[in-house]
Amino acid sequence: MNLKQIPVGPLQANCYFLFNEEKKCIIFDPGFEGKRLLDFIEQEGLNPIAILLTHAHFDHIGAVEDVRDHWNIPVYIHELEKDWLLDPSFNGSAHYPMEPISGNPADHLFTKEEKVEIGPFTLELLETPGHSPGSLSYYIREMNAVFSGDALFSSGIGRTDLPGGDHATLIESIHQKLFTLPDDTVVFPGHGLSTTIGTEKTSNPFLV
């Protein structure tokens, strides 16, 4: 497996490209800078097959339509945030000095924790609400890695003062879902640098 991390937009949200040797690719959280993301896909010769969203705050969905329309690929999201792609008041863009973000509905809604296969990729869904009601983390066992969205960061956790956020719920999500993964699991967060589960267990000031 190959992985490319590209921070995008005013909040530098991480967009991730995960691809195999045959260049089949899934895209996590195309937040902004659609042309830049499309240019990267072309330059690398990737063949995108799906967009997976950890959650639907504006900084993680701003380029969804650019990428989906260009490649005609499906978008996956948790059902609790299905309306957020369409409504700027839900995704938060209406509350910032920017062009409101709204698009089309997701093509597939996740409703529970399960193992899913998308092309050659096998992912285990972890419901990790608290930052937002439908926050998902994607665990890829063969990579020993989890894409945690804005639930868990290196030395930090997601903010919970936005609509739908809840601090106690987020702490429970981290301890009951993410911290049950092996300590050497690499965490690829929605912002900032990667870390490991073991590192965050022992040194994250919000969790120790």
C-alpha positions in Angstrom: 0.0 0.0 0.0 1.1 3.5 -0.7 -0.1 6.7 1.1 0.1 10.4 0.2 -1.0 13.1 2.7 -1.9 16.5 1.3 -3.0 19.3 3.7 -5.5 21.5 2.0 -7.5 24.6 2.6 -7.4 27.4 5.1 -7.5 25.0 8.0 -4.9 22.6 6.4 -7.2 19.5 6.7 -5.4 16.4 5.6 -6.6 14.7 2.4 -5.2 11.2 2.1 -4.7 9.1 -1.0 -4.4 5.4 -0.4 -3.4 3.3 -3.4 -2.0 -0.1 -4.3 0.5 -1.2 -6.9 -2.1 -1.2 -9.6 -2.8 2.5 -8.8 -6.4 1.8 -7.5 -7.0 4.6 -5.1 -9.4 5.6 -2.3 -9.5 9.2 -1.2 -10.1 10.3 2.4 -11.6 13.8 3.0 -11.0 15.9 -0.1 -11.4 19.2 1.8 -10.4 22.0 -0.5 -8.2 22.8 -3.5 -9.9 20.5 -6.0 -7.7 21.4 -8.9 -4.6 20.6 -6.9 -6.0 17.2 -5.9 -7.0 16.4 -9.4 -3.6 17.4 -10.7 -2.0 15.1 -8.2 -4.2 12.2 -9.3 -3.3 12.8 -12.9 0.4 13.2 -12.2 0.6 9.9 -10.3 -1.6 8.0 -12.7 -4.0 7.0 -10.0 -7.4 5.4 -10.6 -9.7 6.6 -7.9 -12.6 4.3 -7.0 -14.2 6.0 -3.9 -14.3 9.0 -1.6 -14.5 8.2 2.1 -15.4 10.9 4.6 -14.5 10.8 8.2 -17.1 13.5 8.8 -18.7 16.4 7.0 -17.4 19.6 8.4 -16.7 22.0 5.6 -12.9 21.8 5.8 -13.1 18.1 5.0 -15.7 18.2 2.1 -15.0 21.3 0.1 -13.6 19.5 -2.9 -15.9 16.5 -2.8 -17.9 17.6 -5.8 -14.8 18.5 -7.9 -13.3 15.0 -7.4 -16.6 13.1 -7.6 -17.7 14.8 -10.8 -14.4 14.4 -12.5 -14.0 10.7 -11.8 -17.7 9.7 -11.4 -16.9 7.8 -8.1 -19.1 7.2 -5.1 -19.0 9.1 -1.8 -19.4 7.3 1.5 -20.4 8.9 4.8 -22.1 8.0 8.1 -25.9 8.3 7.8 -26.0 10.8 10.8 -24.3 13.4 8.6 -26.0 12.7 5.3 -27.6 16.1 5.2 -24.4 17.9 6.0 -23.1 17.6 2.5 -26.1 19.6 1.3 -26.6 22.2 4.0 -24.0 24.9 4.8 -25.5 25.5 8.2 -24.8 21.9 9.2 -21.3 21.6 7.7 -20.3 24.9 9.2 -19.4 26.8 6.0 -22.3 29.2 6.5 -20.7 30.5 9.7 -17.4 31.4 8.1 -16.5 34.3 5.7 -16.4 32.0 2.7 -18.6 30.7 -0.1 -21.1 28.3 1.5 -20.4 24.7 0.7 -23.2 22.5 -0.5 -23.3 19.6 -2.9 -25.1 16.4 -3.7 -26.1 13.5 -1.4 -23.6 10.8 -0.6 -23.9 7.6 -2.7 -23.5 5.2 0.2 -24.5 5.7 3.9 -22.8 3.7 6.7 -25.2 2.8 9.4 -23.1 0.6 11.7 -19.6 -0.6 12.5 -18.7 -3.2 10.0 -15.9 -4.5 7.7 -16.3 -3.1 4.2 -14.5 -4.0 1.0 -14.1 -1.3 -1.6 -12.3 -2.6 -4.6 -9.0 -4.1 -3.3 -9.2 -2.3 0.1 -10.6 -3.8 3.3 -11.6 -1.3 6.0 -13.0 -1.7 9.4 -15.4 1.1 10.4 -15.2 2.5 13.9 -17.9 4.9 15.1 -16.0 7.7 16.9 -18.6 10.5 17.6 -17.9 13.5 19.8 -16.3 15.9 17.4 -19.4 15.4 15.3 -22.3 13.0 15.6 -21.3 10.8 12.6 -17.6 10.8 12.9 -16.0 7.7 11.6 -12.5 6.3 11.9 -11.3 3.8 9.2 -9.0 1.0 10.5 -7.0 -0.9 7.9 -5.6 -3.9 9.6 -3.1 -4.9 6.9 -1.5 -1.4 7.1 -1.6 -1.3 10.9 -3.1 2.2 10.5 -6.3 4.1 11.3 -7.6 7.3 9.7 -9.1 9.1 12.7 -10.5 12.2 11.2 -10.9 14.9 13.9 -11.3 12.5 16.8 -7.7 12.0 17.7 -4.6 14.1 16.9 -1.0 14.0 17.8 -1.1 15.4 21.4 -4.6 16.6 20.9 -8.3 15.7 20.4 -11.0 17.2 18.2 -12.9 20.3 19.3 -16.3 19.7 20.8 -17.8 23.2 21.0 -19.4 23.0 17.5 -23.0 22.0 16.9 -23.4 18.2 17.5 -20.1 18.0 19.5 -19.9 16.5 22.9 -16.7 16.2 25.0 -17.6 13.2 27.1 -18.7 11.3 24.0 -15.4 12.0 22.3 -13.4 10.9 25.2 -15.4 7.7 25.4 -15.0 7.1 21.6 -11.2 7.4 21.9 -10.9 5.1 24.9 -13.4 2.5 23.8 -12.7 2.4 20.1 -9.3 3.9 19.1 -7.3 2.9 22.3 -8.4 -0.7 21.8 -6.3 -0.9 18.7 -2.7 -2.2 19.0 -0.3 0.3 20.5 1.9 0.4 17.3 -1.1 1.3 15.1 -0.3 4.5 13.1 -2.8 7.2 13.4 -3.4 9.4 10.4 -5.4 12.4 11.7 -7.6 15.0 10.0 -5.0 17.7 10.8 -1.3 17.7 11.6 1.2 14.9 11.8 0.8 11.2 12.2 1.3 9.5 15.6 0.7 6.1 17.1 -2.0 4.8 19.5 0.7 3.9 22.1 2.2 7.4 22.0 -1.2 9.0 22.5 -2.1 6.7 25.4 1.0 7.7 27.3 1.6 11.4 26.4 -1.6 13.0 25.0 -2.3 15.7 27.7 -6.1 15.4 27.1 -6.2 11.7 27.7 -3.6 10.7 30.3 
